[in-house]
Amino acid sequence: MNGWALTWTFAAGQAVSQAWNATVTASGSAARAVDAGYNAAIATGGTVSFGFNGSWTTSNPIPADFALNGVACTGGTTSPSPSASPPTSNPPTGSGKQVEDLDRGLISVRSGSGNLVSWRLLGTEALSTAFNVYRGSTRIATVTDSTNYLDAGAAADASYTVRAVVGGAEQAASAGSLRFANGYLDVPISPPGSSYSANDASVGDLDGDGVYEIVLKWDPSDAKDNSQSGVTSVVYVDAYRLNGQRLWRINLGRNIRAGAHYTQFQVYDYDGDGRAEVAMKTADGTTDGTGRVIGSASADYRNSSGYVLSGPEYLTMFNGQTGAAMSTVDYVPPRGTVSSWGDSYGNRVDRFLAATAYLDGQRPSLIMARGYYTRSVIVAWDFRNGALTRRWTFDSNSSGNSAYAGQGNHQLSVADVDADGRDEIIYGAMAVDDNGARLWNTGNGHGDAMHVGDLDPSRPGLEEFKVDEDGSKPSSWMADARTGQILWSTAANGDNGRGVSGDIWAGSPGAESWSSAADGVRSPKGTVVSTRKPSSTNFLAWWDGDPVRELLDATHIDKYGTSGDTRLLTASGVHSNNGTKSTPSLSGDILGDWREEVIWPTTDNTALRIYASPVATNLRLWTLMHDPQYRVAIAWQNTAYNQPPHPSYFIGNGMSTPPQPVVYVR
């Protein structure tokens, strides 16, 4: 069968709303579902699934008659509505939150005349686990106090493995080490054209082998900010193994505009099968990784100014291994009346954000959002049994939520702010609870940067540091992330476009906070502890051997000092991304021990260059990727104005031993 249409008659006046994997319409009691294009062909004995949300008044009986392509057939019960409990395929097998079943991520980084060998301590292992380190077949060390070993005098091309020792018994050997011969590893990539630059990236275990793959967005040279008119070239999204093998390429098509605010992609294992999926907004003409087109291949909704302000909008979950579209639903919320979002030409209507959150305390849900200058809508989705279903919608237009309009940032954060095991969405100056209900609202409005973590370890819980754009509001502030109570703030001083919070200096307890429009470096209590601000106000990275974090900006890493910063790394032959934002493709604990790697594209865009620290450390921590707050921060890092990740606990000078992650692996 090549193309299908299913019709039926409702028996009790039911109404159809949102649909997925089909176009569903209704006129009176007559309903019709038509294939979505990419699922039009059905082989003999094959199946296809679609669903829709509906409503009724007093009863919801099963329709009495169905016809497939005009031929009468039988039918059965419908899928549950999004208000029902999520399906339970692949149910949790343990307590805590689902995380990836990672391998050791073993790397060998050239360090002087030796090699720094570095590996992961998994969140499911005891902190005291010992490791035997092998060069070739020779055991060269037993390590009990860290997860790295400096093999002084070793050849640059030496190969290593490690074996955990549990209960006195040596376990299976890890995979062989990845070699960072010049301090970095190049992952070959394939530009879709000469005008394209490698842009934001994310990681996920796409094939379930315990090794991260990289998902990369390509931006054309004619990409636009939402405030700028002009037709753009198409956006591509690729997946690569670390050896440079490209798994697939998705062409988002002419109806997805190129720019930092349009495509926010999430890479995560949403259905718990041990392999990550990839989610993003799509449209008619999007071609998945297998060559199948979503919707109409010929549709062109671009207006004369290059904006896409009409036509259907979709959300698609793609298979991480193949790039195939597995589930496509209508994007919620639809654009509706463009001017209702704050302007009439198409700027604010297309401000999108995305994240991943453990809303039920165990399994990840997809978060997709639209708007933050005025109307703000946050939608939570579950991907179970091969289908996207809507968990809840928060809309500032809904009754009682009007004060929450205009409070969003150019990014968002996710954290369990109330310590109930379930994640909340911190949406700039406001927060939404795990069930989609409003939690708190400072009323301080939109801003360009925010940080959520244990910024003040002397007080319980998490904090948020944020900068504001509204010249009548505090230029920066710190709040209790559970209640939204402002702990301290700095005076209004116009549009404060940059702000950072993290422990960058051992001379003051807790995280230091600074911003473009406020003087000095401030303690977690708001006191100025240094009059000299760092040389950059951008990203952070744990790079050297101590727990104090370093400054990451453009293509270099610096260590802060009250009299001047010290350059630790100047990356060569690479470029940063996103214009004046000067961000890497990705930074995070991607490989090796708990320190953070940085991924920049090479200047010719033919490789992603992964830099790793060559410095030994005696601090032992579980891999940060098994801290769920940090892991979801890696997922949302690519969203709009990128921000660095923060774990759920304090890492810095004088830190306590963190609690072991409460997680289970799939």
Sequence and secondary structure as in RCSB ss.txt:
>XXXX:A:sequence
MNGWALTWTFAAGQAVSQAWNATVTASGSAARAVDAGYNAAIATGGTVSFGFNGSWTTSNPIPADFALNGVACTG
GTTSPSPSASPPTSNPPTGSGKQVEDLDRGLISVRSGSGNLVSWRLLGTEALSTAFNVYRGSTRIATVTDSTNYL
DAGAAADASYTVRAVVGGAEQAASAGSLRFANGYLDVPISPPGSSYSANDASVGDLDGDGVYEIVLKWDPSDAKD
NSQSGVTSVVYVDAYRLNGQRLWRINLGRNIRAGAHYTQFQVYDYDGDGRAEVAMKTADGTTDGTGRVIGSASAD
YRNSSGYVLSGPEYLTMFNGQTGAAMSTVDYVPPRGTVSSWGDSYGNRVDRFLAATAYLDGQRPSLIMARGYYTR
SVIVAWDFRNGALTRRWTFDSNSSGNSAYAGQGNHQLSVADVDADGRDEIIYGAMAVDDNGARLWNTGNGHGDAM
HVGDLDPSRPGLEEFKVDEDGSKPSSWMADARTGQILWSTAANGDNGRGVSGDIWAGSPGAESWSSAADGVRSPK
GTVVSTRKPSSTNFLAWWDGDPVRELLDATHIDKYGTSGDTRLLTASGVHSNNGTKSTPSLSGDILGDWREEVIW
PTTDNTALRIYASPVATNLRLWTLMHDPQYRVAIAWQNTAYNQPPHPSYFIGNGMSTPPQPVVYVR
>XXXX:A:secstr
 BS EEEEE SS  EEEEEESEEEEEETTEEEEEE STT B  TT     EEEEE SS     S EEETTEEE  
      TTS    SS  SSSSEEE       EEEEETTEEEEE    TTS TT EEEEEETTEEEEEESS SEEE
ETT  TT  EEEEEEETTEEEEE    EEETTSEEEEE   SSTTEEEEEEEEE SSSSS  EEEEEEEETT   
TTS       EEEEE TTS EEEEEE  TTS  STTT   EEE  SSSSS EEEEEEETT B TTS B S SS  
 B TTS B SS EEEEEEETTT  EEEEEE SS   SGGGGT SSSSGGG EEEEEE TTSSS EEEEEE SSS 
 EEEEEEEETTEEEEEEEEETTSTT GGGTT  BSS EEE TTSSSS EEEETTEEE TTS EEEE     BS E
EEE   TTSSS EEEEE   TTS SEEEEETTT  EEEEE   S    EEEE   TTSSS EEEETTS SEE TT
S EEESS  S  SEEE  SSSSS EEEETTEEEE  TT  EEEEE  SB  BSGGG B SEEE  SSSSS EEEE
EBTTSSEEEEE            GGGSHHHHHHHHHTTSSS      SS  STT        EEE 
